[in-house]
Amino acid sequence: MSVRLERSFPSEAIAERIVRALAVDDPGTFRVEREGRRVVLEVSGPTAGAVRRTVDDLLAGVLAAERTAGLGRPGRPRTADGPSADPV
């Protein structure tokens, strides 16, 4: 089973930062690359459960990399110091 996920970012530089953040955790079950401002993830595995676990891990990594890059959740207000913190 395999899945392809794509996400566009505001700039190629941010997309590259996301790719570099995800690439360090590459266990060989996914491929990550940048196509302009887009990050493309291709995940494959022997079962739907294996693919889902990898996708879950990758999405957590994308979220952490987005926050590190200064991107907040869409629709979240920004403060003078950057995006507002998400509630815990």
C-alpha positions, -999 to 999 in steps of 0.1 A, spaced: 0 0 0 12 35 -7 0 71 -2 12 104 -16 8 136 4 15 172 -9 15 205 10 24 239 -4 43 265 17 47 303 14 82 300 0 107 275 -14 130 282 15 104 271 40 96 241 20 133 232 19 135 235 57 105 212 61 121 186 38 154 188 57 136 183 90 118 153 78 147 137 59 167 131 91 140 107 103 138 88 70 135 51 80 133 39 44 95 37 44 89 71 29 104 95 4 103 133 8 112 159 -18 106 195 -26 89 206 -58 92 244 -58 71 255 -28 55 221 -24 67 193 -2 58 158 -15 58 127 8 54 93 -6 48 66 20 47 28 14 43 -2 36 31 -38 37 -2 -29 54 -26 0 58 -17 1 95 20 4 88 14 32 63 -9 50 88 17 48 116 43 63 93 19 90 80 11 99 117 48 102 125 54 124 95 25 147 101 38 153 137 72 161 121 56 185 96 37 202 124 69 206 145 89 219 115 61 244 106 62 257 141 100 260 140 97 278 107 73 303 124 42 291 108 11 289 130 -21 270 124 -42 287 96 -66 312 110 -47 315 143 -40 352 153 -4 364 151 12 383 179 41 408 176 64 378 185 50 356 158 22 331 156 2 326 188 7 294 207 -18 266 202 -37 257 234 -24 226 251 
